[in-house]
Each structure stands twice: as C-alpha cells, then as structure tokens.
Amino acid sequence: MNTFRNFIDGDFVDGSGEAFEDRFPTTGEVIAKVGHAGQDDVDRAVTAAKRALNGPWGKLSLAERIGLLRKLADGINARFDEFLAAEIKDTGKPTGIASHIDIPRGAANFNVFADQIATIPTETFEMATPDGAGALNYALRMPRGVIGVVCPWNLPLLLMTWKVAPALACGNTVVVKPSEETPATATLLGEVMNAVGIPKGVYNVVHGFGGGDTGEFLTGHPDIDAVTFTGETATGEAIMAAASKGVRPVSLELGGKNPGIVFDDADMAATLEGLGRACFANTGQVCLGTERVYVQRGIFDELAAKLAEKARAYRFGDPFDKATTMGPLISAEHRRKVLSYYDKAREGGAEILAGGGVPDVDGYPGGYWVQPTVWTGLAQDHPVVTDEIFGPCTHLTPFDDEEEAIALANASPYGLAATIWTTNLGRAHRVAAKVDAGITWVNCWFLRDLRTPFGGSKRSGIGREGGVHSLEFYTELRNVCIKL
C-alpha cells in the first residue's frame, strides 16, 4: 500500500493529523494512506514558500525560470507511465482519457506558460512635463508572492498545473492543497521538482480536507498573498470570504449547469459526436459538461433517440484496458449524490430515454458506477434541470425559435460554458453573443486554445485564467515614473 506524504520545503514529511484513506473508485478498495496536514504543517509550508521568494528562486533570471519550467514538462513526460498509473488509480478514469488529456496537458501547461511569460509585454508611456524635459512611465510585472492553490478531483494533474505553471512562471511560490480524493499526482510532482532543481520551498503540497481543516487553514493563512480555486460554488464562496480578510485576490472557477443548443440545421452526426462527449466524458465529471440540451422541435425525436443510443453504448470495466470507455464516479459519497438526482428525475415523472440506474459491472461490484442517462419531460424549474449534478447525465427540452432557445439557456444562476450546434454562420454569431457563458463552443466542445480567457460568469466564478489572463492574476503591475 502506498503512502502519500506532504511535500514541504523540498522534503516529504508526515502530517500532524491522523492519516486518511485513498480509495480506488473502480473497486472501492483502499490503495493508499495519506498524510494529514494540520495547522502547524500548513504554517511550515507557507513559511517555506515565503522564504523561497527571497532565496534562490527570487534571484533567478527570467530565462533561468523558463528553463526550469521546460525541465518540469520534460520531467513529467519522462515519467509519463508513473503519472498515468497514479491518475488512473486515484480517479478510475479510463486510460484512453487520461493518456490523451490528463497527463499530456498536465505537462504541456509548463511549456505553454514558459512561452507566455517569455513574450508578454508591459506598458511604456512618454509624458510632457511643465519644464519641457518630459518623463517616462513604465510598468514592472512583479510576482504576487505565496499563492494558495486549491485543486479539484476531476482532472487532478491538469487543473493543478494549470495554476502552478503560471504561478511559477511569474516568480511566485505555491502551497498546493489537492483534493483529498486525488492526492497522488500532486505528491509525485514533488519528486520531479527536486529532480530538475526547483529550489526548496517553491512548490509545497499539504494534504487534507476543506472546511475546518487543511483547506481552510491554507486559504485563511495571513501569509498567503492570493488564492486560486477550482471546484463547487459553495466552497468558492467560503474561500472568497476567507480571502477577504487581508484583502487578498482570488481566482474562482466554480460550478456550471451548462446548456447545449441544437438547431434544426445542425449536422446531426457531428452534433451527436460532440454532444456525446459533452454529456458523458469523464463520467460527466467535467465542469464544462452539458447537463441540459435544448433541441429545435423538428429534430427533437431523432436527436433524442440517437443520443440515448450513444449513452447505452459505453463500456465499463478495467480502466487500464483500452476497450473501457466509461469509468466510475470518484467516490461513494459522490455516487450517492448523483443517484439522488436519478431518483428525483424518476419521482418527478421524467421520461428516461437511457440509463437511470446502476450498471452491473462484471468483476468490479465495489466500484462507484452509474449509468449514462438521458431524460426528457421535466419542467425547467425541476432540480434535475437547475442543479449541477456532475454525473454522466443530461436533460433534453424542445424549443421552437432562436429567441426561446437563448432564454432557456440563460435561465440559470450559472454561466460557465455553452455549446451551439448550427450550420448557419449568422445564427452562430448572434446566439454566441447572447448566451451568458464564459466560453461558448460552436459545433465543437472542449476545443481549448490555452492562450484564450477561461472562466465563468454569474455563480460560475470570478476572474479569467489562460494565456496573458493568467499572468495578470499571478503578477502585480508596478508603475515607475522617471523624470527626464
């Protein structure tokens, strides 16, 4: 059995709290013990990170930092199989997903932000002065300091390095609190940090839980200079409240109840391929997933039947088998939540077009399985249509015209992502501009250019990350005025 320890000041150390269990979602079996960081451990991690800012890390040139970021990307790729196995054991996701998305993107983030920090400009302004000599104003981009990084369990390595890479690129140091469900890859990255020569204290990992525990100790710590978080909205609200003491900036990528809009001129085959991924990929555990689909009435029956057929075609089983296309949910607790919505749909009179229950997975009776599910027939104020479920499920609703589709899509407190399916170019531009979402895909889903702004509106979050937008969060601009 593995033991995942905290990584503080370049060393792996036990936590002062009682160790907790890490389970393999495919079987429900305990596969590791995790060192539980208490308040003293968090203090030591933050102190180490603060010390590193003024130590060797703070003295590196930009070119030297960029070189280390590229070594980190190479270091992850050199141990690709180890990272892949660790991610699969923690999440249960099929190797076909993890090997093509989680690990490659997790490594690529370091190269992407090395490129960004190498080329980002700052401002320079010449100004007149009363004596005619003039003055020159220019901006310096300075690191914010110690960044608290709180990560989710659905894409553990990818979303962690999405924050750590730009933070380090900008010269900050970090204390990472991975989800208690997925401690493995954040811990393994500590080994790579040491191997490539990242100075001690630059990258720290503390394991534990959220409210009243490790996560709260971290986000409320007075020496944390900024907090970045991806996860559910209620937790984001708590982090925002904690960060308000000391007036520390936050970047929050929170929940979503993302709409898909399918017009009757859409390419049916392409739409089904894209919607199938948007609704069911990663067992629906994607913040950008599509849990409500609005379909123009003339093609509603055809699309509903074909999407249900797609939902029934997934194959469950060993995540290391390339033939497996659907993994379990992350935990028994999360499965109880998802199945409670399956029950609510049934009790509310939904028409179940596919799924709606628990599959019988031969050889894996203890896994946290649920069936990919397609419903129709529920009112727009039903919890299945309004609440983020975070499972492999979606509800279909017919609409008649463009105006109605936009109104239905926007009738939500969330505004993270949307998809639009149409071959009418004018309609695509019109509707994309009117949908309340931080990112809207037209005739595709999860097609990500990492230079573009990423984040949500309304209850889906605050701030934008990606490209220069990440660097704006992880740095502070200082103006220097020189009298000539």
N, C-alpha and C positions, 0 to 999 in steps of 0.2 A: 504494500500500500504506500502511495506517495505521501509526502508531507510538503505542503506549500507554506513556506515561512515568509515573514515580512522582509522586505529589502530596504534597509535603512543605512544611509551613509556608505554605500558600497558593500555592505555585508548582509548576509541572510541571518535573521535573528528570530527567535521565538517571540510570540506575543505575550503580554502580561495577562490577557484574558484566557478563558477556557477555550481550547481548540474546538472547532466545529467541523461538521462533515461536508464533504463534497460528493455528490451522487452522480452516477452515470444515467442520464434520462432514458436511455434505451432499455435499461434493465431495472432501474431504481436502486441498484446496489451502491454501497459506499465504496468509493475508489481512492479517497484521499482524506487526510486530516489537514485542517487549515489553521495556521497560527492566528490568533485573535488579537488584534491591536487594541490596547486600551488608551486612555488619555495620555499616559506617560510615553507610550510608543509614538503616538501622533506628535507629541511635543518634540521628541527626539528627531523625528523625520522632518518636521518643519524647521527645526533649528539647523539640521544638517543642510537643508536646501537653502536656507538663508545665508549660512556660512559659505556655501559654494558660490553664491553670487559674487562675493568679493574675493574669492580664491582663484584657483587656476582657471575655472570656467569663465569668470568675468574678465580675465586677462587675455583670452583667446581673440585672435582677429576674426573677422567675418569669414575670411577664406578658410581658416582653420576649423571653424564651426561647421561650415558647409562640408568640408572634407569628412568630418566625423559623422554627419548625418548620412552621407553616402555610404560610409562604412557600416552604419546601422542597418541600412537597407540590404547591403550585401550580407551582413551577418545573419539576418533573418532568413534570407534566401538560401544561405549555406546550410542552415538547419531547418529547411522547409519541412521535411518529413516529421521532425520533432514537434514543430509548431502545429502542423496539421493534425497529428495524433492528439496533442493536448487539447486543441479546439474541439475536435470531434468528441473526445471523452467528456468534456465539460458540457457540451450543448446537445449531443446526439444528432447533430445535423449530418446529412449525407456527405460523403467525400466529394461527390460531384459538385456540390455547392461550395464547401469550404476550400477545396483545392483551386477553384477558379475565381473565388471572390474574396473570402476572408483573409487568407494568408498572402496572396499576391498584392491585394490592395493595402493590407496592413504594412507590408514592406514598402510599397510604392509611395506611401504618404511621406516618407522621409526624403525621397528624391524629389517629389513634387514641391515640397516646401523649401528644399535646398534651392531649387530653381527660382522660386518666388522671391526669397529673401535676397538672392543674388542680383535681381533686376529691378526691385521696387524703387521708384524714385521718391524724393521728398520735395518740398516746395522751396523756391527761392524767389524773393521779390526785391527789386530795387525801389527806393522811395526818395522823394525830394525832401530836403531839409531847408529851413529858413536861411541858413548861411550859404546855401548852394553847394555844399560839399557832398550831400547825399548820404544815404545809409543803405545797408544791405541786410535783409532779413532772410534767414534760412532755418529749416527745421531739422532737428535731430530725432531719429527714431530710437527710443530707449526701451529696454525691457521693463515690464511692469514689476517683476520681482518673483515671488514664490506663488505658483499657480496651483490651486486645488483642482484636481481632475477627478470627477466622479462619473464612472462609466456604467453602461447597461450590460445586460447579459445576452442580448440577441446577436450582436456582431462584436464579440469582446475585443479581439485584437484590432480589427479595422477601426472601430469607433474610438478606441483608446489612442492609437497612433494618430488618428485624425486630429486629436487635441495635443498630444505630446509633441508630435513633429513640428508644428508651427510654433509651439511654446519654446522649444529648444532652439529652433531656427532664429528666433528673436532674442535669444540670450537669456531667457528665463530659466528657472529651475522648477521642478514639479514634485508634488506628492500625489500619487495616484491611489484612489480607492476603487478597485474593481468591484463588480457585483459579487456578493457572497456566493452566488450560484456558479460563477465562472472565474476562479482565481488563477488558473493555470498559466495562460499566455502572458499575462502581466508579470508574473513571477519569472517565467522563463526569459523574458526580455531583460531582466536584471543581469542574467548571465552574459547576454550579448553586450550590454552596456559596459560591463567590466572587460570583456574580451577585446573590444575595439578601442578602449582607452578613454571612455567618458569619465571625467573626474568624479570622485566620490561626492555624494550629496546632490548631484544634478538630477538624478532620477531615483525616486523613492516610492515604495509600494507598501500600503498598510491595508490589511485585510479585516473585514468585519461587516457589520450591518449598518443600517441607516439611522433613523430617528433614535435619539438617546444613546447612540453607540458611535462607532468609529466614524461614520459619515458625518454625524453632527459635530463630533469633536474637531473634525477637519474643517468643515465649512464655517464653523463658528470661531476658529482659531484667530486670535488677533494679528498674527504674523503672516496670515495668508492674504496676498495682495489682490487676488481675483479668483473667481470660481467659474469653472465651465462644467456643465452637466447635460447629459442626455438621458431621458427617462420619462416617467409619467408626470402629469401636470401637478398632482398634489404634492409630490416630492419637490418639484421645481418651485412651487410656492413657498415651501418650508425653507429651501435653500436661499431663495430671494430674501426672505425675512431675516435669516441669519446673516446674510451678506450686507444687509442694510446697516448693521452695527459696524461702524468704521467706514461706511460709505465705500464699499468695495464693488467693483464692476462684476457683472455676471453675464454669462452667455448660456442661454437655456434653450435646448431643443427638446420640446415636450411632446405630448400626445397628439394624436390625429384621428379623425374619422373621415378618411379621405374619399371623395366622390370620383366616380368614373362616369363620363357622359358619352353615350354611343348614339350617333345619329344614323339615320336610315341609309345614308350614302357611304357608310364606313366599309372598308374592305373586311369582309367577315372573317376570313382566315387569319389575317394579320391581327385583327381585334381579339379573336379568341386566343391566339398565342400570347399576346401581350396581357390580356386580362387574366388568363390562367396563371401567369407568373405574378401579376399584381395582387391577386386574391389569395394565392396559396403558397408562394415561395417561402422558404424557411419556416414552413408550417404556420404561415400567417404572422410570424413574429417579426414584422418589419414595420417601423413607424410610418413608412411611406406607402404601406399596403392599401389596397382598395377594398373597404368593407361595405360600401354601398355603391350600387351601379344603377344609373338612370338610362333607360333604353327607349328610343323612339318607338312608338306603339306599333308601327308597321312591321318591324323586325323583332319585336319582343319575344314572341313564342319561339322563333328559330334560334335566337341567341341564347335564351334561357335553356332550351333543350341541349344545345351543344356545349354550353358552359358546364352544365350538370354532368354531361358525359365526360368532360375533361376532368372534373373533380373525382369521378369514380375510377379514373384510370391510374391514379397514383399507386406506387408500390411501396409498402412498408417493409422494414427489416433492418438488417445489419448495416449501420451507417458506413462501414468500411467496404461494403460491397457496392461496386459502381452501378449495379442494377437498381439499387434502392433510390427512390425519388422523393420520399416523404419521411421525415424524422418525427420524433416525439416532441411534445411541448417541453419546456425547460424544467418543470418541477411538478410534483403532485399538487402543490398549492395552486399553481397557475392552471393546471388542468381542471381543478375544481371550479375556478372562476369561469373558464371558457365553457365548461359543461353546464354551469348555471345559466348561461345565456342560451345554450341549446335547449334547456328546459323552458326558459321564458318564451322562446320562439314557439315551441310546441304548445305551451299553455295559452299563448296569445292567438292561436289559430293560424300560424304561418303554414303555407304550403311548402313542404320540404321536397325540393327537387332532387337533392342528392345529400347523402350523409346524414348528419343529425345525431350521431351517436359515437360509440367507441368500437374500433375495429378489433377483430381477433387476429393478433399478430403471432404467428406460429414461432415458438421458441423464445418469445420476449413478452411473457404475460405480465411482468412487473413494470414495463415501460409506460411512459406518460402519453399514451396515444389518444388521438381523437380523429374522427373522420373529416376530411374536407367537405364543407357543407355549403349548399346554395338554397336560399329561401326566397319566397316572394309572398305578397299578400298582407304584410304588416303595415300599420299606419306609420306615418312619418315621425310621430312622437313616441313610438314604442322604443324601449331601451335598447333593443337589438339594432335599431336604426340610428340611435343617437349616441350610444356609449361606445368607447373604444374597447373592443373585445380582445384584440391581439391574438387571434387564432385564425386557422385556415377556413374562413367563412365570409360570405358576402350576401347581401340582400338586394334583390332586383326590383325596380319600380318602373313602370312605364311613364312616358311623358309624351306630349303632343307637339310642342314647338320649342324653339330656341329660348324664348323668354322664360317659359316654365322650367326648362332644364337648369338654367342659371339660378333661378330662385330656389329650386330644390337643392342644388349643390351648395348654395350659400347658407342654407337653413341649418347652421351648426355653430356651436361656440368655438370650434377648431378651425384652423386654416393652414394646414401644413402642406399638403400636396393634392394634386388632381390629375386626372388623365382625360383627354378628349380624343374621340375617335371619329374622324370625318375625312373625306377626300375633297371637301370644299375649302379652298385656301382662305377665302374671305371670312367664312364662318369660324375657321380655326383661330384666326387672329382676333376676331370680335369676342368670342367666348373666352379665350385665354385671358384677355384683358379684364374681363368682368368677374372671373371666378376668384373668390377670396382664398388664395393659397400662396405660400412662399415659393413653391415650384410647381409648374404645370407642364406635363408632358403631352405632346400631340402625336398620336399614332405610335407611341412607344411608352415604355415605363422603365425607370431606374437606369436611364441612359445619362451618366454623370460626367460632365466635364469638371474636374476638380478645381478649376480656376473660377468657377461661377459662384455667386452668392447662394448660400444654403441656410435655410431657417424657416420658421413659421410665423404666422400672424395670429391675432386673437389669442386664444388659450394654448396655442401650439408653440409659444416661445417668444424669446426676446433676443435680438441680435442676429448677425449673419456670420457664418464661417465659410471658408473656402477661398483659395487664392489670396488676393490682397485684403479681402474682408477678414480673414483670419488674422492677418498681420496687424490690422487695425485694432483688433481686440487684444492681442498679446503684446502690443507696444503702446507707449505713450509718446506723443509728439511734443518736443520742446522747441520753442522758437528762440533763436539767437538774433539779436539786432546789433549790428556793427555800425557805429558812426564813422563815416569815412573822413 
